[in-house]
Amino acid sequence: MSELIYLDNAATTPVSDEVFDAMLPWLRDHYGNPSSHYSIGYDSKQAIDTARAQVAAALHCLPAEVYFTGCGTESDNWAIKGAALRMADKGKKHLITSAFEHHAVLHTMKALEKLGFEVTCLPVSRAGLVDPADVEAAIRPDTALVSIMAANNEIGTIQPIAEIGAICRKKGVWLHTDAVQAAGNIPLDVQAMQVDMLSLSAHKFNGPKGCGALYIRRGVLPVNFMEGGGQENRRRAGTENIAGIVGLGRALEIAVRDMDKRAAHEKQLRDYVVERVLRNIPGTHLNGDAEKRLPGNANISFPGLEGETILLDLDMHGICASTGSACNSDSLDPSHVLLSIGLAHEEAHGTMRFSFGPQNTMEEAERLCDVLEEVIPRRRAMSPVWNTLKK
């Protein structure tokens, strides 16, 4: 097998050398509990404070508005459940989201429905965009929260969060955005976006797994998600993952520092693959808006084939890609994201996501296309579905 080509950066990213070096002392030498009142405890607390300031600088908020969590899923759960339970005391039990959110949001909404909340799930366009007018029309006097992702994790479309934020602020409704896929890839300014809560996760921007963060605007008070000790200003109990927090802060700082250069590089690779695949392999099409999308995301349908078949063929050639969200990879059901933008089941089943990172090269992009141009025609020649589609 040739050298591994990793093109699934939307699922997770490798920890960068700079981040690893920043984390290592806190894994081995500096083990003090940040809540302890002696020097090595104070050192740990200072490390957390530094990371909090790094995240705040990236999001354009106050350090006191940043809370560290175990992952993006926890951040989503805290924001949504915490807001819903807080506003239920005021008689507000209506929630708004979109049809193609991550399951961390959709499943949380379903759990709240079982507790008596009502959820409005907005449609998305064929291009994979939420219409702010739909959000405004859905808001009611009893609406507690709107939760719309900043960028979709499967098709990469970037949502008009600033427009939605202006609507929610005007209506007096809290807005949460799942920015797990967006953080580190596009600029995020919580003031300009007018969001009340924002979720992110370190492993999406070359930080460690097992550490996330939630921005909570000052004055917004979702119910605590975890009770116990007084960590995170008494709002998220549990001894802090110091090394993970240090890694998250440093990784996000680096991602923001290098964002323009990285985005240009990833877009070049993405556009090369999309243009060549659509030109050389009949029947293929790009999913999601061609311009309003994350720079490294290429989501392409190969009608007539199963995505799992393509995935295995690519793996045989040392190429790592995805058929959709890593959090739903064990399911044989077609992607809810692709169905929400109007794809037929057979199209959704035959779709691949290629997501590029700063470590990828043009040679790897060319190699991917070479393999696809060999694999797809060969597999289609054996596919009764493709033979039917051709007629």
ABEGO torsion letter per residue (X at the ends): XBBBBBAAAAABBBBBAAAAAAAAAAAAABABBAABBBAAAAAAAAAAAAAAAAAAAAAGBBAAABBBBABAAAAAAAAAAAAAAAAAAAGBABBBBBAABBAAAAAAAAAAAAAGBBBBBBBBBAAGBBBAAAAAAABBAABABBBBBABBAAAGBBBBAAAAAAAAAAAGBBBBBBAAAABGABBBBAAAAGBABBBBBAAAAGBBBGBBBBBBBBGBBBBBABBGBABGGGABBEBBBAAAAAAAAAAAAAAAAAAAAAAAAAAAAAAAAAAAAAAABBGBBBBEBAABBBAABBBBBBBGBBAAAAAAAAAAAGBBBBAEBAAAAABABBBAAAAAAGBBAAAAAABBBBBBBAABBAAAAAAAAAAAAAAAAAAAAABAAAAAAAX
